[in-house]
Amino acid sequence: MNISLKGQVALVTGGTKGIGKAIADKLSNAGAQVVVTARNEPKDKASEHFFIKADLVQPESAEIIAKQILEKYNRIDIVVNNAGANLSPGGGFSTLSDENWNNDWQMNFLSVVRINKALLPSMITQKHGTIINISTGAAKRPIWEMTMSYSSAKAALNVYSKALASEVGLKGIRVNVVSPGVVKTPLMLEFIENIAKSSNTTVDEAFKAVMDKVGVPLGRMAEPEEIANLVAFLVSSEAKYITGTNYSVDGGASPIV
């Protein structure tokens, strides 16, 4: 399959490491001009991606990002809302404060709503655009000990994405969701290390506990590039009749047929 994104401009939030970096690199290799955002400067100073420093939890960030992209490129064709994180402690409902809930919903749901709202008018004007919202398998299979508020925010993201796809389809814009399972990223490895510390176990034992809890038939974490491969397909013309769909990339962990 020959995927070409030549001449297109793509935004990847949280695009300097992990899944986001893999997606940004994949889209760039396919010919797109790629803009990435993150709270901190990328370690790879030689990166060819245009970088915008932004904290997406701050409501004003979306308009600032949109303004910079449209001033520089005068268009936006692809938006990959990848930035997200499980910011809250484990332990269930009694451990979660209002601040925990607010942080997870700001980061994993409202930041996406704001980015899309800021960039959709440009897509509507050009009658073309593709949005990919990165969710998680935990939105369908929440782990109460670890992901209650995070999973809730991502579940809302799934519903919002379906509604948005229905609204903007006739305007030439496609919206899809990609829901990774357990992916080998710095954030995931840090998450497992924290579980090991809190439970007084080894990292290997904590990893096994997570994998046993999730239940991955392939028996391993995904590589970030395996998520990026699907995203590149979905934003390409090869997928021009696909919208409003949620794709699981979880090694078979989902029990839903």
GITA-V342402 format. One record per residue. N is the residue number from 1. RES is the residue in one letter. D_FIRST is the distance of its C-alpha to the first C-alpha in Angstrom with 2 decimals. Layout:
n = [N;N]
res = [RES;RES]
d_first = [D_FIRST;D_FIRST]
This chain:
n = [1;2;3;4;5;6;7;8;9;10;11;12;13;14;15;16;17;18;19;20;21;22;23;24;25;26;27;28;29;30;31;32;33;34;35;36;37;38;39;40;41;42;43;44;45;46;47;48;49;50;51;52;53;54;55;56;57;58;59;60;61;62;63;64;65;66;67;68;69;70;71;72;73;74;75;76;77;78;79;80;81;82;83;84;85;86;87;88;89;90;91;92;93;94;95;96;97;98;99;100;101;102;103;104;105;106;107;108;109;110;111;112;113;114;115;116;117;118;119;120;121;122;123;124;125;126;127;128;129;130;131;132;133;134;135;136;137;138;139;140;141;142;143;144;145;146;147;148;149;150;151;152;153;154;155;156;157;158;159;160;161;162;163;164;165;166;167;168;169;170;171;172;173;174;175;176;177;178;179;180;181;182;183;184;185;186;187;188;189;190;191;192;193;194;195;196;197;198;199;200;201;202;203;204;205;206;207;208;209;210;211;212;213;214;215;216;217;218;219;220;221;222;223;224;225;226;227;228;229;230;231;232;233;234;235;236;237;238;239;240;241;242;243;244;245;246;247;248;249;250;251;252;253;254;255;256;257]
res = [M;N;I;S;L;K;G;Q;V;A;L;V;T;G;G;T;K;G;I;G;K;A;I;A;D;K;L;S;N;A;G;A;Q;V;V;V;T;A;R;N;E;P;K;D;K;A;S;E;H;F;F;I;K;A;D;L;V;Q;P;E;S;A;E;I;I;A;K;Q;I;L;E;K;Y;N;R;I;D;I;V;V;N;N;A;G;A;N;L;S;P;G;G;G;F;S;T;L;S;D;E;N;W;N;N;D;W;Q;M;N;F;L;S;V;V;R;I;N;K;A;L;L;P;S;M;I;T;Q;K;H;G;T;I;I;N;I;S;T;G;A;A;K;R;P;I;W;E;M;T;M;S;Y;S;S;A;K;A;A;L;N;V;Y;S;K;A;L;A;S;E;V;G;L;K;G;I;R;V;N;V;V;S;P;G;V;V;K;T;P;L;M;L;E;F;I;E;N;I;A;K;S;S;N;T;T;V;D;E;A;F;K;A;V;M;D;K;V;G;V;P;L;G;R;M;A;E;P;E;E;I;A;N;L;V;A;F;L;V;S;S;E;A;K;Y;I;T;G;T;N;Y;S;V;D;G;G;A;S;P;I;V]
d_first = [0.00;3.79;6.15;9.61;12.81;15.17;18.61;18.33;20.82;20.21;22.94;22.62;26.01;27.12;24.52;26.51;26.14;24.63;21.76;22.28;21.99;18.77;17.29;18.94;17.69;14.02;14.40;16.44;14.06;11.55;14.63;16.69;20.41;21.18;24.54;25.60;28.81;30.99;34.70;34.99;33.93;30.94;32.08;29.54;31.44;29.04;26.16;24.65;24.30;27.13;29.28;31.56;34.08;34.64;36.03;34.33;37.27;39.37;39.11;39.38;36.27;33.84;35.69;36.00;32.25;31.49;34.20;32.95;29.34;30.51;33.17;30.84;27.77;29.27;26.24;24.01;20.60;19.42;21.84;21.11;24.45;24.19;27.82;29.88;32.19;34.62;37.73;40.45;42.48;42.21;45.09;44.70;46.33;49.58;48.03;46.03;47.88;47.27;45.89;43.34;42.17;42.12;40.16;37.39;37.16;37.28;34.50;32.14;32.81;34.91;33.14;29.91;31.96;33.50;30.34;28.78;32.13;32.42;29.03;28.54;31.11;29.08;25.93;28.22;29.73;26.47;25.30;21.94;20.85;19.04;20.96;19.97;23.09;22.98;25.45;26.38;26.90;30.56;30.76;30.77;32.54;34.93;36.86;40.27;41.44;38.63;36.61;38.83;38.72;35.17;33.87;35.94;34.49;30.88;31.81;33.14;29.89;28.05;30.59;30.57;26.79;27.05;30.00;28.39;25.33;27.90;29.87;27.34;24.90;26.90;26.91;23.17;22.40;20.27;21.50;20.03;21.27;19.78;22.49;22.30;24.87;26.52;24.58;25.91;26.90;30.23;31.34;30.78;32.58;35.39;35.58;36.07;38.63;40.55;40.66;42.03;44.71;45.78;46.01;47.57;45.04;42.81;39.24;38.11;40.20;38.88;35.26;36.15;37.92;34.92;32.56;35.24;35.66;32.00;31.40;27.96;27.29;24.93;27.91;26.41;25.31;21.71;20.57;19.90;16.45;15.56;16.59;14.83;11.34;12.14;13.83;11.09;9.00;12.39;13.45;10.62;11.00;8.42;11.45;14.19;16.28;16.46;19.60;22.61;20.95;21.62;19.11;20.80;19.36;22.57;22.30;23.87;26.87;27.12;29.59;28.61;27.21]
